């Protein structure tokens, strides 16, 4: 099967795979800075990789006049080819190294960062590398504290939620972006999020060890006054209470299936929508960095399928 676009010939397709990875991560993460963290190189090195590729092919691959970074049509074609090559290469390595990857990977986690996508990725990774043991520990359960656990090498890596300011020792491996919704029983009326929040008892999300959440900060910024009638440390509990007509809450969209959207009154929270990013935190110099990256790639693949 021909996997190269017509504008690219097999004869000139011989550049270093590191350069192709730089282009791919620029495309996925939207900036040279983020891509440099993903490939463990300086921003200048990633920029040079892109220039080398453009010189090699004699065409522009990214539009430097736009922010975030946008690929040209040729750049998109080359990224598609790169993904196919990496997938074939990883499958080849998996077949030949299935019994070689072993060890124990200890991961912390924030409760709400563990989704079906993560569970599926863990299953896939275990099947590919049966000698690899992955152990999930709760630790403190709050992202900023888990980050310090990783810095102090008490755990190898951790699932967390952002945006957040990470310690300089850590890399952030993002895998999912979610937006928040105000949810209420169908009987409550309201055309805006603020109007809907004023209609009934407010059910606040209050994680253990965290005094103020990003939802709290956004409500404070907008001057929305909603006195909590109840506090819960999980979004699952808030959703359950709303379904039973106890009150009104705010949850990420991953908790809202199509059926839930149909059953409840749901309005996007804030304009632009308030979002959170889920990702993996790991030290730059972690001896298990490659294993964490394998997990990260498996999660991203699961989110697409």
Secondary structure, 3 states (H helix, E strand, C coil): CCCCCCCCCCCCCCCCHHHHHHHHHHHHHCCHHHHHHHHCCCHHHHHHHHHHHHHHHCCCCEECCCCCCEECHHHHHHHHHHHHHHHHHHHHHHHHHCCCCCEEEEEEECHHHCCHHHHHHHHHHHHHCCCEEEEEECCCCCHHHHHHHHHCCCCCEEEEEECCCCCCCEEEEEEEEEEEEEEEECCCCCCCHHHHHCCCCEEEECCCCCCCCHHHHHHHHHCCCCCEEEEECCHHHHHHHHHCCCCEEEEEHHHCCHHHHHHEEEEECCCCCCEEEEEEEEECCCCCHHHHHHHHHHHHHHHHC
